[in-house]
Amino acid sequence: MKRIELISLAGVFLFLNFSCQTPNDKPVTAINSSMELIVEPGEHWLGKMKVFIFSITNAPQMAAWIEDEEGRYIATITVTNRSAKKNWRAAPEEGRPEALPVWNHKQQDNSAPHDVDTVSTATSKGSVEAKFDRESLIEGNTYKVYLEINHSYDYNDYWTKDNSGVNGQPSLIYQAQFVAGQPCHLSLEPMGYGSVDGSNGTINSGLGSFTTALGIIKDASIIVN
C-alpha cells in the first residue's frame, strides 16, 4: 500500500512540474557578448577654444554607454579622460557638467568610480574604437547603446554666449538598439541633445537648431558578435 501511495505522489509531482512549463519558457542565460564601437570623425571633429589669449585646437568630449530596455544603466563603454576625471582646463569650480550631462547623470547614479576609470581614454584626434565584453547581458534581451558628444565654444546663430555659456551647441545624443546574442552591425542615429547647463540628464528632442555639431561625427556604429 505504501509503495502504491509513493508512486501516486511521484506521479502528481511530475505532473505539476511539467504542467508549470510552457513551450515558450526558456532559461535566462548570461552571455559574454562582445561589442565594438567605431566612431569616425566628421568635418567638425576638431574644434577651437580660447584659453586666456591662446587659441587651442581640441577634439570633442565623448562618452558611450549601455542601458537595458527599461532605461537602466548597465555600463560605460568608453569616455574621454577629461570627462571621466573632471580634469578641465580653465573651468569653474563646479567643473563642466554641461559637457556630457546625460552620461554624467547616468553614471553618477549607477556606477562605481573605478568602473569609469577602466574605460576612460585620451581624447582622440582620429577615429575611435572601443570594445566591450560583459557577462551580465542576458541572451535575447534588448539593449540600447548611447553615444554623447560635445564641443565647447561651438556657437551658432541660435546657441550663443548669451544662452549657452561656454558650451555653445549642447551635447548631441546618438542611439542604436540591439538584441544580446544576435550578431549585427548597426549605425547610431542622432536622437536628441543634453542639457545646455548640465543641470539634468534629460534627453531633449529636436535638432533643428544644430549646425556644426552635427558634423562632429561622420559615422558611428556598433558591431555585436
Backbone torsions as a table, in degrees:
resi	resn	phi	psi	omega
1	MET	NA	-45.5	179.4
2	LYS	-60.6	-38.6	-179.9
3	ARG	-63.7	-40.4	179.7
4	ILE	-64.7	-40.4	178.8
5	GLU	-63.6	-41.2	179.0
6	LEU	-63.8	-42.7	178.7
7	ILE	-62.5	-40.6	-179.9
8	SER	-64.7	-42.7	178.8
9	LEU	-63.2	-40.5	179.1
10	ALA	-63.1	-38.0	178.9
11	GLY	-65.4	-39.6	178.4
12	VAL	-64.0	-43.3	-179.6
13	PHE	-60.2	-45.7	-179.6
14	LEU	-64.4	-39.5	179.9
15	PHE	-62.7	-46.1	-179.4
16	LEU	-65.2	-39.2	-177.6
17	ASN	-63.3	-46.1	-177.4
18	PHE	-78.2	-28.1	-179.5
19	SER	-71.3	-18.5	178.5
20	CYS	-81.6	-10.1	-178.7
21	GLN	-102.2	141.6	176.5
22	THR	-121.0	161.9	179.5
23	PRO	-58.7	-22.9	-177.8
24	ASN	-86.8	-12.1	179.0
25	ASP	-67.8	137.6	175.5
26	LYS	-146.3	149.9	-177.9
27	PRO	-66.1	147.0	174.7
28	VAL	-81.9	115.6	-173.3
29	THR	-118.2	122.4	174.5
30	ALA	-80.9	136.0	-177.6
31	ILE	-123.7	155.2	174.8
32	ASN	-93.2	80.7	-175.4
33	SER	-82.1	126.1	179.8
34	SER	-97.7	130.4	-178.8
35	MET	-136.7	139.9	178.5
36	GLU	-119.6	130.3	176.3
37	LEU	-103.2	129.6	179.7
38	ILE	-125.4	124.6	179.5
39	VAL	-121.7	119.5	179.5
40	GLU	-100.9	127.9	-178.4
41	PRO	-62.5	145.0	176.0
42	GLY	-102.5	-169.0	-176.7
43	GLU	-61.0	-32.1	-176.1
44	HIS	-110.9	30.2	178.4
45	TRP	-61.1	-43.5	178.2
46	LEU	-94.5	125.8	178.7
47	GLY	-115.2	176.4	179.6
48	LYS	-123.4	137.3	176.6
49	MET	-135.6	154.1	-179.8
50	LYS	-107.5	130.2	173.5
51	VAL	-119.7	107.7	-172.0
52	PHE	59.9	-116.2	-178.6
53	ILE	-100.8	2.5	-175.0
54	PHE	-97.4	143.4	174.8
55	SER	-104.9	123.9	-174.5
56	ILE	-119.4	132.8	173.1
57	THR	-88.3	127.6	-176.2
58	ASN	-138.6	151.5	174.2
59	ALA	-83.5	163.2	-175.9
60	PRO	-74.5	161.0	167.8
61	GLN	-83.2	141.2	-173.2
62	MET	-150.3	145.2	172.7
63	ALA	-145.5	147.0	175.3
64	ALA	-135.2	141.6	-177.9
65	TRP	-151.2	170.6	-178.6
66	ILE	-117.0	139.2	172.1
67	GLU	-127.1	157.7	174.1
68	ASP	-84.3	-177.4	-173.5
69	GLU	-65.1	-24.7	180.0
70	GLU	-89.8	2.7	178.6
71	GLY	88.7	13.1	178.1
72	ARG	-83.3	132.1	179.9
73	TYR	-64.6	132.6	177.2
74	ILE	-103.3	-57.1	-178.4
75	ALA	-170.2	157.7	173.1
76	THR	-86.2	135.1	177.6
77	ILE	-86.2	-48.3	179.0
78	THR	-157.7	152.0	176.5
79	VAL	-154.5	143.6	179.1
80	THR	-69.4	148.6	-173.0
81	ASN	-56.5	-44.4	-176.1
82	ARG	-61.7	-38.8	178.7
83	SER	-72.2	-38.1	-178.7
84	ALA	-69.2	-41.6	-174.3
85	LYS	-100.5	0.4	-179.9
86	LYS	55.4	40.1	-177.3
87	ASN	-103.0	81.0	-172.8
88	TRP	-99.9	149.0	173.8
89	ARG	-91.5	131.4	175.6
90	ALA	53.0	39.9	-179.6
91	ALA	-100.8	155.3	174.7
92	PRO	-67.2	173.4	-175.6
93	GLU	-58.6	-35.8	-178.5
94	GLU	-77.6	-1.4	178.8
95	GLY	83.6	-147.0	-177.6
96	ARG	-129.5	65.3	-179.9
97	PRO	-62.7	-20.1	-179.2
98	GLU	-80.2	-8.6	-178.4
99	ALA	-64.0	-53.1	178.6
100	LEU	-135.5	67.9	-171.0
101	PRO	-65.0	-36.4	-177.8
102	VAL	-67.5	-50.7	177.5
103	TRP	-61.9	-42.5	-176.5
104	ASN	-58.1	-45.4	179.9
105	HIS	-70.7	-38.4	179.7
106	LYS	-62.3	-51.3	-173.7
107	GLN	-75.0	-30.9	177.7
108	GLN	-63.0	-36.2	-178.0
109	ASP	-82.9	-19.8	-168.7
110	ASN	-130.8	-5.0	-170.9
111	SER	-126.4	140.0	172.5
112	ALA	-73.5	145.1	-176.1
113	PRO	-54.1	-40.3	-176.2
114	HIS	-68.5	-23.2	177.6
115	ASP	-64.3	-37.9	179.6
116	VAL	-74.2	-39.2	-179.5
117	ASP	-58.5	-35.2	-175.9
118	THR	-71.6	-17.9	-178.1
119	VAL	-115.4	2.5	179.6
120	SER	-74.6	143.7	-176.6
121	THR	-137.1	159.8	176.3
122	ALA	-65.4	146.9	176.9
123	THR	-61.9	126.2	-173.9
124	SER	-97.1	139.3	174.3
125	LYS	-92.3	-2.1	177.6
126	GLY	-126.2	-159.2	-178.6
127	SER	-65.3	153.7	-177.8
128	VAL	-117.0	132.1	175.1
129	GLU	-129.9	132.7	179.4
130	ALA	-140.6	139.4	179.6
131	LYS	-111.9	150.8	-176.6
132	PHE	-137.2	125.4	175.8
133	ASP	-127.8	121.4	-178.6
134	ARG	-148.7	128.2	-176.1
135	GLU	-79.9	-10.1	-175.3
136	SER	-81.4	-5.6	175.3
137	LEU	-72.7	135.5	-175.8
138	ILE	-99.3	125.7	-178.4
139	GLU	-56.7	130.3	179.5
140	GLY	91.2	-12.3	178.9
141	ASN	-84.5	150.2	-179.9
142	THR	-91.1	136.1	178.7
143	TYR	-131.3	158.5	178.2
144	LYS	-121.8	136.8	173.8
145	VAL	-104.1	129.2	177.4
146	TYR	-114.5	142.3	174.4
147	LEU	-127.4	125.7	177.6
148	GLU	-117.3	134.5	-175.9
149	ILE	-143.5	147.2	-173.8
150	ASN	-161.1	144.9	170.7
151	HIS	-113.5	140.2	170.4
152	SER	-76.2	154.6	174.8
153	TYR	57.9	28.2	-177.8
154	ASP	-93.9	72.4	-174.1
155	TYR	-82.8	155.3	167.5
156	ASN	-145.3	-168.4	-176.0
157	ASP	-65.6	-26.3	-179.2
158	TYR	-93.0	-49.1	-179.5
159	TRP	-92.8	98.0	-174.6
160	THR	-110.5	176.3	176.2
161	LYS	-60.8	-28.9	-177.0
162	ASP	-72.2	-33.6	-176.1
163	ASN	-114.6	0.3	-177.5
164	SER	-136.3	6.1	177.9
165	GLY	60.3	-135.6	179.3
166	VAL	-85.4	-4.7	-174.1
167	ASN	-76.1	-42.2	-169.7
168	GLY	70.3	-138.6	178.2
169	GLN	-62.2	129.4	-177.5
170	PRO	-64.1	173.2	179.0
171	SER	-62.5	141.8	176.3
172	LEU	-98.2	143.8	179.9
173	ILE	-114.7	127.3	175.8
174	TYR	-113.2	153.2	-176.0
175	GLN	-147.4	148.2	169.5
176	ALA	-143.8	156.2	-177.9
177	GLN	-124.7	138.6	179.1
178	PHE	-143.5	164.7	177.3
179	VAL	-110.2	124.1	-178.9
180	ALA	-59.7	132.1	180.0
181	GLY	93.4	-6.3	178.3
182	GLN	-112.1	107.9	-178.6
183	PRO	-58.3	140.4	-179.9
184	CYS	-162.9	163.7	174.1
185	HIS	-132.0	109.4	-171.4
186	LEU	-125.6	144.7	173.8
187	SER	-88.5	142.4	173.1
188	LEU	-87.5	133.6	-176.5
189	GLU	-112.6	143.1	177.1
190	PRO	-65.0	134.2	-176.1
191	MET	-137.8	4.7	178.7
192	GLY	164.2	-169.7	-179.2
193	TYR	-146.0	160.7	-176.2
194	GLY	-90.5	176.2	179.4
195	SER	-62.1	132.0	-177.0
196	VAL	-69.9	-23.9	179.7
197	ASP	-110.8	2.6	177.0
198	GLY	75.6	12.5	-174.4
199	SER	-76.3	-14.7	-179.9
200	ASN	-152.5	172.0	-179.0
201	GLY	-105.7	22.0	-178.2
202	THR	-72.6	140.7	172.3
203	ILE	-95.8	117.2	-178.6
204	ASN	-92.5	143.9	-179.1
205	SER	-92.5	160.2	177.9
206	GLY	94.5	120.1	-177.2
207	LEU	-121.3	18.2	-176.4
208	GLY	-66.8	-20.3	-178.2
209	SER	-92.4	3.6	-176.0
210	PHE	-98.4	142.8	-179.9
211	THR	-128.4	-92.7	-176.1
212	THR	-61.8	-29.0	-179.3
213	ALA	-60.2	-32.0	178.8
214	LEU	-71.3	-11.2	177.6
215	GLY	-102.2	8.2	175.6
216	ILE	-65.4	-42.2	-179.5
217	ILE	-108.5	132.4	172.0
218	LYS	-84.1	-43.4	-179.8
219	ASP	-159.5	141.8	174.0
220	ALA	-134.0	133.8	-176.7
221	SER	-148.2	161.2	174.3
222	ILE	-123.4	144.3	173.5
223	ILE	-117.4	116.8	-178.9
224	VAL	-106.4	127.4	179.7
225	ASN	-110.9	NA	NA
